[in-house]
C-alpha cells in the first residue's frame, strides 16, 4: 500500500542585508514538521516561471515575519517611522500570493505575513503603532518570546474560534506595525483590547489565515499554537 505523502510547504525566507544572507527561524520549520508537513525554504525570487513551478509543486505557503512592508504597496509614502523594508520580499510575495490564491493553495501568514496579506489585498498599515496609535497593550515584548504578553478576543463564528473553542487567547507579541484599514476581502478573527486586528482569514478560500502573534516561538509550550500549525498543514 502506498504511503500517504506529507504535504510540502514552501516558506518565504527572511533576509539579512547586513550579512547578505537568507535565513530561517527554526520554529517556522519545526512547527510545520511537528504538525506533519515537510517545510522547505524558498529562494528569494520574483522570477515568474520559477514561482509558477513552486506554486504547482508546493501544497501550501507560509509567509513569515521580517522587515516592514514597503508603504508603497498600500499607496502611502514611507515616513521616518517606517523601519527597514525588503523590496525583494514584497515583489516575490505579491506574485506568490496571487499564484497561491489562483490555485487555492493554503496560505498562513505570521506577523509581517498578516501585514503583507492585508496590504497586498487592498488594506493599509500603521507604520508605527507606538507613535500613530499608542495604547496600553504591549505589542513589542522583549525576551522570552514564547511567553504570552497580552490577550486577544476571538471573534465568534470565525474559523479560529471554531478551531480553539475559546473566547479569549493569551498571545506573544513582537511588532511595531499592524493593520490600520482592513482589506475588503479579509475578515477579522481576533483583536486586541485596543482594537488592533490580530488574526484574519479570507472566506471562500480553502485556507488563507494570518496571525499577528508568533506561534513559531510558542508552539513547543502552547497547544493552541500547535493547533494553528496543524490546521494549516491539514489544509495543505
DRENVOMI-443915 format. One record per atom (N, C-alpha, C): residue in one letter; atom name; x, y, z. Coordinates in Angstrom, 1 decimal. Example, Ala and Ser with C-alpha at 12.3 -4.5 7.8 and 13.67 -1.06 7.14 Angstrom:
# DRENVOMI-443915
{a N {13.2 -5.7 7.8}}
{a CA {12.3 -4.5 7.8}}
{a C {13.2 -3.3 7.8}}
{s N {12.8 -2.2 7.1}}
{s CA {13.7 -1.1 7.1}}
{s C {12.9 0.0 7.9}}
END
This chain:
# DRENVOMI-443915
{x N {0.8 -1.2 0.0}}
{x CA {0.0 0.0 0.0}}
{x C {0.9 1.2 0.0}}
{x N {0.6 2.2 -0.9}}
{x CA {1.4 3.4 -1.0}}
{x C {1.1 4.3 0.2}}
{x N {2.2 4.8 0.8}}
{x CA {2.1 5.7 1.9}}
{x C {1.6 7.0 1.5}}
{x N {0.8 7.6 2.3}}
{x CA {0.3 9.0 2.1}}
{x C {1.4 10.0 2.1}}
{x N {1.5 10.8 1.1}}
{x CA {2.6 11.8 1.1}}
{x C {2.3 12.9 2.1}}
{x N {3.4 13.4 2.8}}
{x CA {3.3 14.5 3.7}}
{x C {3.3 15.8 2.8}}
{x N {2.5 16.8 3.2}}
{x CA {2.4 18.0 2.4}}
{x C {3.7 18.7 2.4}}
{x N {4.1 19.2 1.2}}
{x CA {5.3 20.0 1.0}}
{x C {5.0 21.5 1.1}}
{x N {5.5 22.2 2.1}}
{x CA {5.1 23.6 2.4}}
{x C {6.3 24.5 2.2}}
{x N {6.1 25.5 1.3}}
{x CA {7.2 26.5 1.0}}
{x C {7.1 27.6 2.0}}
{x N {8.3 28.0 2.5}}
{x CA {8.4 29.1 3.5}}
{x C {9.2 30.2 2.8}}
{x N {8.6 31.4 2.9}}
{x CA {9.3 32.6 2.4}}
{x C {10.6 32.9 3.3}}
{x N {11.7 33.0 2.7}}
{x CA {12.9 33.2 3.5}}
{x C {13.0 34.6 4.1}}
{x N {13.7 34.7 5.2}}
{x CA {14.0 36.0 5.8}}
{x C {15.3 36.6 5.2}}
{x N {15.4 37.9 5.2}}
{x CA {16.6 38.5 4.6}}
{x C {17.4 39.3 5.6}}
{x N {18.7 39.0 5.6}}
{x CA {19.6 39.8 6.5}}
{x C {20.5 40.5 5.5}}
{x N {20.3 41.9 5.4}}
{x CA {21.1 42.7 4.5}}
{x C {22.5 42.9 5.0}}
{x N {22.6 43.0 6.3}}
{x CA {24.0 43.2 6.8}}
{x C {24.9 42.0 6.6}}
{x N {24.4 40.8 6.6}}
{x CA {25.2 39.6 6.4}}
{x C {25.0 39.1 4.9}}
{x N {24.2 39.8 4.1}}
{x CA {23.9 39.4 2.7}}
{x C {23.5 38.0 2.7}}
{x N {22.5 37.6 3.5}}
{x CA {22.2 36.2 3.6}}
{x C {20.7 36.0 3.7}}
{x N {20.2 34.9 3.3}}
{x CA {18.8 34.4 3.6}}
{x C {18.9 33.6 4.9}}
{x N {17.9 33.6 5.7}}
{x CA {17.9 32.8 6.9}}
{x C {16.5 32.4 7.3}}
{x N {16.5 31.5 8.3}}
{x CA {15.2 31.0 8.7}}
{x C {15.2 30.7 10.2}}
{x N {14.2 31.2 10.9}}
{x CA {14.0 30.8 12.3}}
{x C {13.5 29.3 12.4}}
{x N {14.1 28.5 13.2}}
{x CA {13.8 27.1 13.2}}
{x C {12.3 26.8 13.5}}
{x N {11.7 27.7 14.3}}
{x CA {10.3 27.4 14.7}}
{x C {9.3 27.4 13.6}}
{x N {9.6 28.1 12.5}}
{x CA {8.7 28.1 11.3}}
{x C {8.7 26.7 10.8}}
{x N {9.9 26.1 10.6}}
{x CA {10.1 24.8 10.1}}
{x C {9.6 23.7 11.0}}
{x N {10.0 23.8 12.3}}
{x CA {9.7 22.8 13.3}}
{x C {8.2 22.8 13.6}}
{x N {7.6 23.9 13.6}}
{x CA {6.1 24.0 13.8}}
{x C {5.4 23.2 12.7}}
{x N {5.8 23.3 11.5}}
{x CA {5.2 22.6 10.4}}
{x C {5.6 21.1 10.5}}
{x N {6.8 20.8 10.8}}
{x CA {7.2 19.4 10.9}}
{x C {6.4 18.7 12.0}}
{x N {6.3 19.3 13.2}}
{x CA {5.5 18.6 14.2}}
{x C {4.1 18.4 13.9}}
{x N {3.6 19.2 12.9}}
{x CA {2.2 19.1 12.5}}
{x C {2.0 18.1 11.3}}
{x N {3.1 17.5 10.9}}
{x CA {3.1 16.5 9.8}}
{x C {3.4 17.0 8.4}}
{x N {4.0 18.2 8.3}}
{x CA {4.3 18.7 7.0}}
{x C {5.8 18.6 6.7}}
{x N {6.2 18.8 5.5}}
{x CA {7.7 18.9 5.2}}
{x C {7.9 20.4 4.7}}
{x N {8.7 21.1 5.5}}
{x CA {8.9 22.5 5.1}}
{x C {10.2 22.7 4.3}}
{x N {10.1 23.6 3.3}}
{x CA {11.3 23.9 2.5}}
{x C {11.4 25.4 2.5}}
{x N {12.6 26.0 2.6}}
{x CA {12.8 27.4 2.5}}
{x C {12.9 27.7 1.0}}
{x N {12.2 28.7 0.5}}
{x CA {12.1 29.0 -0.9}}
{x C {13.3 30.0 -1.2}}
{x N {13.6 30.1 -2.5}}
{x CA {14.6 31.1 -2.9}}
{x C {13.8 32.4 -2.9}}
{x N {14.6 33.5 -2.7}}
{x CA {14.0 34.9 -2.8}}
{x C {14.1 35.3 -4.2}}
{x N {13.0 35.2 -5.0}}
{x CA {13.0 35.5 -6.4}}
{x C {11.6 36.0 -6.8}}
{x N {11.6 36.8 -7.8}}
{x CA {10.3 37.2 -8.4}}
{x C {10.2 36.7 -9.8}}
{x N {11.1 35.7 -10.2}}
{x CA {11.0 35.1 -11.5}}
{x C {9.7 34.4 -11.6}}
{x N {8.9 34.8 -12.6}}
{x CA {7.5 34.3 -12.7}}
{x C {7.5 32.8 -13.0}}
{x N {8.4 32.3 -13.9}}
{x CA {8.4 30.9 -14.2}}
{x C {8.7 30.1 -13.0}}
{x N {9.8 30.5 -12.2}}
{x CA {10.2 29.8 -11.0}}
{x C {9.1 29.8 -10.0}}
{x N {8.4 30.9 -9.8}}
{x CA {7.3 31.0 -8.8}}
{x C {6.1 30.1 -9.2}}
{x N {5.8 30.1 -10.5}}
{x CA {4.7 29.3 -11.0}}
{x C {5.0 27.8 -10.8}}
{x N {6.3 27.4 -11.0}}
{x CA {6.6 26.0 -10.7}}
{x C {6.6 25.7 -9.2}}
{x N {7.0 26.6 -8.4}}
{x CA {6.9 26.4 -7.0}}
{x C {5.4 26.3 -6.5}}
{x N {4.6 27.2 -7.1}}
{x CA {3.2 27.2 -6.8}}
{x C {2.5 25.9 -7.1}}
{x N {3.0 25.3 -8.2}}
{x CA {2.4 24.0 -8.7}}
{x C {2.9 22.9 -7.8}}
{x N {4.1 22.9 -7.3}}
{x CA {4.7 21.8 -6.6}}
{x C {4.5 21.8 -5.1}}
{x N {4.4 23.0 -4.6}}
{x CA {4.2 23.1 -3.1}}
{x C {2.7 22.9 -2.8}}
{x N {2.4 22.4 -1.6}}
{x CA {1.0 22.2 -1.2}}
{x C {0.5 23.3 -0.4}}
{x N {1.3 24.3 0.0}}
{x CA {0.9 25.4 0.7}}
{x C {2.1 26.3 1.0}}
{x N {1.8 27.5 1.5}}
{x CA {2.9 28.5 1.7}}
{x C {2.8 29.2 3.0}}
{x N {3.9 29.4 3.7}}
{x CA {4.0 30.2 4.9}}
{x C {4.7 31.5 4.7}}
{x N {4.0 32.6 4.9}}
{x CA {4.6 33.9 4.8}}
{x C {5.0 34.4 6.2}}
{x N {6.3 34.6 6.3}}
{x CA {7.0 34.7 7.6}}
{x C {7.0 36.2 8.0}}
{x N {7.6 36.4 9.2}}
{x CA {7.9 37.7 9.7}}
{x C {9.1 38.3 9.0}}
{x N {9.6 39.5 9.5}}
{x CA {10.7 40.1 8.9}}
{x C {10.6 41.6 8.9}}
{x N {11.2 42.2 7.8}}
{x CA {11.2 43.7 7.7}}
{x C {9.8 44.2 7.5}}
{x N {9.7 45.6 7.6}}
{x CA {8.4 46.2 7.4}}
{x C {8.0 46.1 5.9}}
{x N {6.7 46.1 5.7}}
{x CA {6.1 46.1 4.4}}
{x C {6.3 47.5 3.8}}
{x N {6.8 47.5 2.5}}
{x CA {7.0 48.8 1.9}}
{x C {5.7 49.6 1.7}}
{x N {5.6 50.8 2.3}}
{x CA {4.4 51.5 2.3}}
{x C {3.8 51.8 0.9}}
{x N {4.7 51.8 -0.1}}
{x CA {4.2 52.0 -1.5}}
{x C {3.2 50.9 -1.9}}
{x N {3.3 49.7 -1.2}}
{x CA {2.4 48.6 -1.5}}
{x C {1.0 48.9 -1.2}}
{x N {0.8 49.8 -0.2}}
{x CA {-0.5 50.2 0.2}}
{x C {-0.8 51.7 -0.1}}
{x N {0.0 52.2 -1.0}}
{x CA {-0.3 53.5 -1.6}}
{x C {0.0 54.7 -0.7}}
{x N {1.0 54.5 0.2}}
{x CA {1.4 55.6 1.1}}
{x C {2.9 55.9 1.0}}
{x N {3.4 57.1 1.2}}
{x CA {4.8 57.3 1.3}}
{x C {5.4 56.8 2.6}}
{x N {6.6 56.4 2.5}}
{x CA {7.3 55.9 3.7}}
{x C {7.7 57.1 4.6}}
{x N {7.3 57.1 5.9}}
{x CA {7.7 58.1 6.8}}
{x C {9.0 57.7 7.6}}
{x N {9.5 58.6 8.4}}
{x CA {10.6 58.2 9.3}}
{x C {10.3 57.2 10.3}}
{x N {9.0 56.9 10.4}}
{x CA {8.5 55.9 11.4}}
{x C {8.7 54.5 10.8}}
{x N {8.8 54.3 9.5}}
{x CA {8.9 53.0 8.9}}
{x C {10.3 52.5 9.1}}
{x N {10.4 51.2 9.4}}
{x CA {11.7 50.6 9.6}}
{x C {12.3 50.1 8.2}}
{x N {13.3 49.3 8.3}}
{x CA {13.9 48.7 7.2}}
{x C {12.8 47.9 6.4}}
{x N {12.8 48.0 5.1}}
{x CA {11.9 47.2 4.3}}
{x C {12.7 46.2 3.4}}
{x N {12.0 45.3 2.7}}
{x CA {12.6 44.4 1.9}}
{x C {11.9 44.3 0.5}}
{x N {12.2 45.2 -0.4}}
{x CA {11.5 45.3 -1.7}}
{x C {11.5 43.9 -2.4}}
{x N {12.6 43.1 -2.2}}
{x CA {12.7 41.8 -2.9}}
{x C {11.6 40.9 -2.4}}
{x N {11.3 41.0 -1.1}}
{x CA {10.3 40.1 -0.5}}
{x C {8.9 40.6 -1.0}}
{x N {8.7 41.9 -1.0}}
{x CA {7.4 42.5 -1.4}}
{x C {7.1 42.0 -2.8}}
{x N {8.1 42.1 -3.7}}
{x CA {7.9 41.7 -5.1}}
{x C {7.6 40.2 -5.2}}
{x N {8.4 39.4 -4.5}}
{x CA {8.2 37.9 -4.5}}
{x C {6.9 37.5 -4.0}}
{x N {6.6 38.1 -2.8}}
{x CA {5.3 37.6 -2.1}}
{x C {4.1 38.1 -2.8}}
{x N {4.1 39.2 -3.5}}
{x CA {3.0 39.7 -4.3}}
{x C {2.7 38.7 -5.4}}
{x N {3.7 38.2 -6.1}}
{x CA {3.4 37.3 -7.1}}
{x C {3.1 35.9 -6.6}}
{x N {3.7 35.5 -5.5}}
{x CA {3.5 34.2 -4.9}}
{x C {2.1 34.1 -4.3}}
{x N {1.6 35.2 -3.7}}
{x CA {0.3 35.2 -3.1}}
{x C {-0.8 35.1 -4.2}}
{x N {-0.5 35.8 -5.3}}
{x CA {-1.5 35.8 -6.4}}
{x C {-1.6 34.4 -7.0}}
{x N {-0.5 33.7 -7.1}}
{x CA {-0.5 32.3 -7.6}}
{x C {-1.2 31.4 -6.6}}
{x N {-0.8 31.5 -5.4}}
{x CA {-1.4 30.6 -4.4}}
{x C {-3.0 30.8 -4.3}}
{x N {-3.4 32.0 -4.4}}
{x CA {-4.9 32.3 -4.4}}
{x C {-5.5 31.8 -5.7}}
{x N {-4.8 31.9 -6.8}}
{x CA {-5.4 31.4 -8.1}}
{x C {-5.5 29.9 -8.0}}
{x N {-4.6 29.2 -7.4}}
{x CA {-4.6 27.8 -7.3}}
{x C {-5.3 27.3 -6.1}}
{x N {-5.8 28.2 -5.3}}
{x CA {-6.4 27.8 -4.0}}
{x C {-5.5 27.0 -3.1}}
{x N {-4.2 27.4 -3.1}}
{x CA {-3.3 26.7 -2.2}}
{x C {-3.3 27.3 -0.8}}
{x N {-3.3 26.6 0.3}}
{x CA {-3.4 27.2 1.6}}
{x C {-2.2 28.1 1.9}}
{x N {-2.5 29.2 2.6}}
{x CA {-1.6 30.2 3.0}}
{x C {-1.7 30.5 4.5}}
{x N {-0.6 30.6 5.2}}
{x CA {-0.6 31.0 6.6}}
{x C {0.4 32.2 6.7}}
{x N {0.0 33.3 7.2}}
{x CA {0.8 34.5 7.4}}
{x C {1.1 34.7 8.9}}
{x N {2.3 35.0 9.2}}
{x CA {2.7 35.3 10.6}}
{x C {3.4 36.6 10.7}}
{x N {2.9 37.5 11.6}}
{x CA {3.5 38.8 11.9}}
{x C {3.6 39.6 10.6}}
{x N {4.7 39.8 10.0}}
{x CA {4.8 40.5 8.7}}
{x C {3.8 39.9 7.8}}
{x N {3.6 38.6 7.9}}
{x CA {2.7 37.9 7.0}}
{x C {1.3 38.4 7.0}}
{x N {0.7 38.8 8.2}}
{x CA {-0.6 39.3 8.2}}
{x C {-0.6 40.7 7.7}}
{x N {0.5 41.5 7.9}}
{x CA {0.6 42.8 7.4}}
{x C {0.7 42.8 5.9}}
{x N {1.5 42.0 5.4}}
{x CA {1.7 41.9 3.9}}
{x C {0.4 41.5 3.3}}
{x N {-0.3 40.4 3.8}}
{x CA {-1.5 39.9 3.2}}
{x C {-2.5 41.1 3.2}}
{x N {-2.7 41.8 4.2}}
{x CA {-3.6 42.9 4.3}}
{x C {-3.3 44.0 3.2}}
{x N {-2.0 44.4 3.1}}
{x CA {-1.6 45.4 2.2}}
{x C {-1.8 44.9 0.7}}
{x N {-1.4 43.7 0.5}}
{x CA {-1.5 43.1 -0.9}}
{x C {-2.9 43.0 -1.4}}
{x N {-3.9 42.9 -0.4}}
{x CA {-5.3 42.7 -0.8}}
{x C {-6.1 44.0 -0.7}}
{x N {-5.4 45.2 -0.5}}
{x CA {-6.0 46.4 -0.6}}
{x C {-6.2 47.2 0.7}}
{x N {-5.6 46.7 1.8}}
{x CA {-5.7 47.3 3.1}}
{x C {-4.5 48.2 3.3}}
{x N {-4.5 48.9 4.5}}
{x CA {-3.4 49.7 4.9}}
{x C {-2.8 49.4 6.2}}
{x N {-1.7 49.9 6.6}}
{x CA {-1.0 49.6 7.9}}
{x C {-0.7 50.9 8.6}}
{x N {-0.6 50.7 10.0}}
{x CA {0.1 51.7 10.8}}
{x C {1.5 51.5 10.6}}
{x N {2.3 52.5 10.2}}
{x CA {3.7 52.4 10.0}}
{x C {4.5 52.3 11.4}}
{x N {3.9 52.8 12.5}}
{x CA {4.5 52.6 13.8}}
{x C {3.4 52.8 14.8}}
{x N {3.0 51.7 15.5}}
{x CA {2.0 51.7 16.5}}
{x C {2.2 52.7 17.7}}
{x N {3.4 52.6 18.3}}
{x CA {3.6 53.4 19.5}}
{x C {3.4 54.9 19.2}}
{x N {3.7 55.4 18.0}}
{x CA {3.5 56.8 17.7}}
{x C {2.1 57.1 17.2}}
{x N {1.7 56.3 16.2}}
{x CA {0.5 56.6 15.5}}
{x C {-0.8 56.1 16.1}}
{x N {-0.7 55.1 17.0}}
{x CA {-1.8 54.5 17.6}}
{x C {-1.5 54.0 19.0}}
{x N {-1.0 54.8 19.9}}
{x CA {-0.5 54.4 21.2}}
{x C {-1.6 53.8 22.0}}
{x N {-1.2 52.8 22.8}}
{x CA {-2.2 52.1 23.7}}
{x C {-1.4 51.5 24.9}}
{x N {-2.2 50.9 25.8}}
{x CA {-1.5 50.3 27.0}}
{x C {-1.2 48.8 26.7}}
{x N {-1.6 48.3 25.5}}
{x CA {-1.3 46.9 25.2}}
{x C {0.2 46.9 24.7}}
{x N {0.9 45.9 25.3}}
{x CA {2.3 45.7 24.9}}
{x C {2.4 44.9 23.6}}
{x N {2.6 45.5 22.5}}
{x CA {2.7 44.8 21.2}}
{x C {4.2 44.4 20.9}}
{x N {5.1 44.8 21.8}}
{x CA {6.5 44.6 21.4}}
{x C {7.3 44.1 22.6}}
{x N {7.1 42.8 23.0}}
{x CA {7.8 42.3 24.2}}
{x C {9.3 42.1 23.9}}
{x N {10.0 42.0 25.0}}
{x CA {11.4 41.7 24.9}}
{x C {11.8 40.5 25.7}}
{x N {12.4 39.5 25.1}}
{x CA {12.8 38.3 25.7}}
{x C {11.7 37.4 26.0}}
{x N {12.0 36.1 26.2}}
{x CA {11.0 35.0 26.5}}
{x C {9.9 35.1 25.5}}
{x N {10.2 35.1 24.2}}
{x CA {9.3 35.3 23.1}}
{x C {8.2 34.2 23.1}}
{x N {8.4 33.1 23.7}}
{x CA {7.4 32.0 23.8}}
{x C {6.3 32.3 24.8}}
{x N {6.5 33.3 25.6}}
{x CA {5.5 33.6 26.7}}
{x C {4.5 34.6 26.2}}
{x N {3.2 34.4 26.6}}
{x CA {2.2 35.4 26.3}}
{x C {2.4 36.7 27.0}}
{x N {2.0 37.8 26.3}}
{x CA {2.2 39.2 26.8}}
{x C {0.9 39.9 26.9}}
{x N {-0.1 39.6 26.1}}
{x CA {-1.4 40.2 26.2}}
{x C {-2.5 39.3 25.7}}
{x N {-3.7 39.7 25.9}}
{x CA {-4.8 38.9 25.5}}
{x C {-5.4 39.4 24.2}}
{x N {-6.0 38.4 23.4}}
{x CA {-6.8 38.8 22.3}}
{x C {-8.2 38.2 22.4}}
{x N {-9.2 38.9 21.9}}
{x CA {-10.6 38.4 21.8}}
{x C {-10.8 37.7 20.5}}
{x N {-11.2 36.4 20.6}}
{x CA {-11.5 35.6 19.4}}
{x C {-13.0 35.9 19.0}}
{x N {-13.2 36.2 17.8}}
{x CA {-14.5 36.7 17.3}}
{x C {-15.4 35.5 17.0}}
{x N {-16.6 35.5 17.4}}
{x CA {-17.5 34.3 17.2}}
{x C {-17.8 34.1 15.7}}
{x N {-18.0 32.8 15.4}}
{x CA {-18.3 32.5 14.0}}
{x C {-17.2 32.4 13.0}}
{x N {-16.0 32.5 13.5}}
{x CA {-14.8 32.5 12.7}}
{x C {-14.1 31.2 12.8}}
{x N {-13.3 30.8 11.8}}
{x CA {-12.6 29.5 11.8}}
{x C {-11.7 29.4 13.0}}
{x N {-11.0 30.5 13.4}}
{x CA {-10.1 30.3 14.5}}
{x C {-10.8 30.0 15.8}}
{x N {-12.0 30.6 16.0}}
{x CA {-12.8 30.3 17.2}}
{x C {-13.3 28.9 17.1}}
{x N {-13.7 28.5 16.0}}
{x CA {-14.2 27.1 15.8}}
{x C {-13.1 26.1 16.1}}
{x N {-11.8 26.5 15.8}}
{x CA {-10.7 25.6 16.0}}
{x C {-10.3 25.5 17.5}}
{x N {-10.3 26.7 18.1}}
{x CA {-9.8 26.7 19.5}}
{x C {-10.8 26.6 20.6}}
{x N {-12.1 26.9 20.2}}
{x CA {-13.2 26.8 21.2}}
{x C {-13.0 27.6 22.4}}
{x N {-12.5 28.9 22.1}}
{x CA {-12.3 29.8 23.2}}
{x C {-12.8 31.2 22.8}}
{x N {-13.0 32.0 23.8}}
{x CA {-13.4 33.4 23.6}}
{x C {-12.2 34.4 23.7}}
{x N {-11.2 34.0 24.5}}
{x CA {-10.0 34.8 24.6}}
{x C {-8.8 33.9 24.5}}
{x N {-7.7 34.6 24.1}}
{x CA {-6.5 33.8 23.9}}
{x C {-5.3 34.7 24.3}}
{x N {-4.4 34.2 25.2}}
{x CA {-3.1 34.9 25.5}}
{x C {-2.1 34.7 24.4}}
{x N {-1.5 35.8 23.9}}
{x CA {-0.6 35.6 22.8}}
{x C {0.7 36.4 23.1}}
{x N {1.8 35.9 22.5}}
{x CA {3.0 36.7 22.5}}
{x C {3.0 37.7 21.4}}
{x N {3.9 38.7 21.4}}
{x CA {3.7 39.8 20.5}}
{x C {5.1 40.5 20.3}}
{x N {5.4 40.7 19.0}}
{x CA {6.7 41.4 18.7}}
{x C {6.5 42.1 17.4}}
{x N {5.9 43.3 17.4}}
{x CA {5.7 44.0 16.1}}
{x C {5.5 45.5 16.4}}
{x N {5.8 46.4 15.5}}
{x CA {5.6 47.8 15.7}}
{x C {4.6 48.3 14.6}}
{x N {4.3 47.5 13.6}}
{x CA {3.3 47.8 12.6}}
{x C {2.1 46.9 12.7}}
{x N {1.0 47.3 12.1}}
{x CA {-0.2 46.5 12.3}}
{x C {-1.2 47.0 11.2}}
{x N {-2.3 46.2 11.1}}
{x CA {-3.4 46.5 10.2}}
{x C {-4.1 47.8 10.7}}
{x N {-4.2 48.7 9.8}}
{x CA {-4.9 50.0 10.0}}
{x C {-6.3 50.0 9.4}}
{x N {-6.4 49.9 8.1}}
{x CA {-7.6 49.6 7.4}}
{x C {-7.6 48.2 6.8}}
{x N {-8.6 47.4 7.2}}
{x CA {-8.7 46.0 6.8}}
{x C {-9.0 45.9 5.3}}
{x N {-8.3 45.0 4.6}}
{x CA {-8.5 44.7 3.2}}
{x C {-10.0 44.2 3.1}}
{x N {-10.6 44.6 2.0}}
{x CA {-12.1 44.3 1.8}}
{x C {-12.3 42.8 1.7}}
{x N {-11.3 42.0 1.3}}
{x CA {-11.5 40.6 1.1}}
{x C {-11.2 39.8 2.4}}
{x N {-10.8 40.4 3.4}}
{x CA {-10.4 39.8 4.7}}
{x C {-11.4 40.0 5.8}}
{x N {-11.5 39.0 6.7}}
{x CA {-12.5 39.1 7.8}}
{x C {-11.6 38.9 9.1}}
{x N {-11.8 39.8 10.1}}
{x CA {-11.1 39.6 11.3}}
{x C {-11.5 38.4 12.1}}
{x N {-10.5 37.7 12.8}}
{x CA {-10.8 36.5 13.6}}
{x C {-10.5 36.8 15.1}}
{x N {-9.6 37.8 15.3}}
{x CA {-9.2 38.1 16.7}}
{x C {-8.8 39.6 16.7}}
{x N {-8.9 40.2 17.9}}
{x CA {-8.5 41.6 18.1}}
{x C {-8.0 41.8 19.5}}
{x N {-7.1 42.7 19.7}}
{x CA {-6.6 43.1 21.0}}
{x C {-7.6 44.1 21.6}}
{x N {-7.4 44.4 22.9}}
{x CA {-8.4 45.3 23.6}}
{x C {-8.3 46.7 23.1}}
{x N {-7.2 47.1 22.4}}
{x CA {-7.1 48.4 21.8}}
{x C {-7.6 48.5 20.4}}
{x N {-8.2 47.4 19.9}}
{x CA {-8.8 47.4 18.6}}
{x C {-8.0 46.9 17.5}}
{x N {-6.7 46.6 17.8}}
{x CA {-5.8 46.1 16.7}}
{x C {-6.2 44.7 16.3}}
{x N {-6.4 44.5 15.0}}
{x CA {-6.8 43.2 14.5}}
{x C {-5.6 42.3 14.6}}
{x N {-5.8 41.1 15.2}}
{x CA {-4.7 40.2 15.5}}
{x C {-4.7 38.9 14.6}}
{x N {-5.8 38.7 14.0}}
{x CA {-5.9 37.5 13.1}}
{x C {-7.0 37.7 12.1}}
{x N {-6.8 37.2 10.8}}
{x CA {-7.7 37.4 9.7}}
{x C {-7.8 36.1 8.9}}
{x N {-8.9 36.0 8.1}}
{x CA {-9.0 34.9 7.2}}
{x C {-9.7 35.5 5.9}}
{x N {-9.6 34.8 4.8}}
{x CA {-10.3 35.1 3.6}}
{x C {-11.4 34.1 3.3}}
{x N {-12.6 34.5 3.5}}
{x CA {-13.7 33.5 3.2}}
{x C {-13.7 33.0 1.7}}
{x N {-14.2 31.8 1.5}}
{x CA {-14.3 31.3 0.2}}
{x C {-13.0 30.6 -0.3}}
{x N {-11.9 30.7 0.5}}
{x CA {-10.7 30.0 0.1}}
{x C {-10.5 28.8 1.0}}
{x N {-9.8 27.8 0.5}}
{x CA {-9.6 26.6 1.3}}
{x C {-8.9 26.9 2.6}}
{x N {-7.9 27.8 2.6}}
{x CA {-7.3 28.2 3.9}}
{x C {-6.4 29.4 3.6}}
{x N {-6.8 30.6 3.9}}
{x CA {-6.0 31.8 3.9}}
{x C {-6.2 32.4 5.3}}
{x N {-5.2 32.2 6.2}}
{x CA {-5.3 32.7 7.5}}
{x C {-4.0 33.5 7.8}}
{x N {-4.1 34.4 8.7}}
{x CA {-2.8 35.1 9.2}}
{x C {-3.0 35.6 10.6}}
{x N {-2.0 35.5 11.4}}
{x CA {-2.0 36.0 12.8}}
{x C {-0.9 37.0 13.0}}
{x N {-1.1 37.9 13.9}}
{x CA {-0.1 38.9 14.2}}
{x C {0.9 38.4 15.3}}
{x N {0.5 37.4 16.0}}
{x CA {1.4 36.8 17.1}}
{x C {2.3 35.8 16.5}}
{x N {3.0 35.0 17.3}}
{x CA {4.2 34.2 16.9}}
{x C {4.1 32.8 17.3}}
{x N {3.3 31.9 16.7}}
{x CA {3.2 30.5 17.0}}
{x C {4.5 29.8 16.8}}
{x N {5.4 30.4 16.0}}
{x CA {6.7 29.7 15.7}}
{x C {7.6 29.8 16.9}}
{x N {7.3 30.7 17.8}}
{x CA {8.1 30.8 19.1}}
{x C {7.4 30.0 20.2}}
{x N {6.1 29.9 20.1}}
{x CA {5.4 29.3 21.3}}
{x C {4.8 27.9 21.1}}
{x N {5.0 27.3 19.9}}
{x CA {4.3 26.0 19.6}}
{x C {4.8 24.9 20.6}}
{x N {6.0 25.0 21.1}}
{x CA {6.6 23.9 21.9}}
{x C {5.9 23.9 23.3}}
{x N {5.4 25.1 23.7}}
{x CA {4.8 25.1 25.1}}
{x C {3.3 25.5 25.0}}
{x N {2.8 25.7 23.8}}
{x CA {1.4 26.2 23.7}}
{x C {0.6 25.3 22.8}}
{x N {-0.4 24.6 23.3}}
{x CA {-1.3 23.7 22.5}}
{x C {-2.0 24.5 21.4}}
{x N {-2.4 25.7 21.7}}
{x CA {-3.2 26.5 20.7}}
{x C {-2.3 26.8 19.5}}
{x N {-1.1 27.1 19.7}}
{x CA {-0.2 27.4 18.6}}
{x C {0.0 26.1 17.8}}
{x N {0.1 25.0 18.4}}
{x CA {0.2 23.7 17.7}}
{x C {-1.0 23.5 16.8}}
{x N {-2.2 23.8 17.4}}
{x CA {-3.4 23.6 16.7}}
{x C {-3.5 24.5 15.4}}
{x N {-2.9 25.7 15.5}}
{x CA {-2.9 26.6 14.3}}
{x C {-2.0 26.0 13.2}}
{x N {-0.8 25.5 13.6}}
{x CA {0.0 24.8 12.6}}
{x C {-0.7 23.6 12.1}}
{x N {-1.3 22.8 12.9}}
{x CA {-2.0 21.6 12.5}}
{x C {-3.1 21.9 11.5}}
{x N {-3.9 23.0 11.7}}
{x CA {-5.0 23.3 10.8}}
{x C {-4.4 23.7 9.5}}
{x N {-3.3 24.5 9.5}}
{x CA {-2.7 24.8 8.2}}
{x C {-2.1 23.6 7.5}}
{x N {-1.4 22.8 8.2}}
{x CA {-0.8 21.6 7.5}}
{x C {-1.9 20.7 7.0}}
{x N {-3.0 20.5 7.9}}
{x CA {-4.1 19.7 7.5}}
{x C {-4.8 20.2 6.2}}
{x N {-4.9 21.5 6.0}}
{x CA {-5.4 22.1 4.8}}
{x C {-4.6 21.8 3.6}}
{x N {-3.2 21.8 3.9}}
{x CA {-2.3 21.5 2.8}}
{x C {-2.3 20.1 2.4}}
END
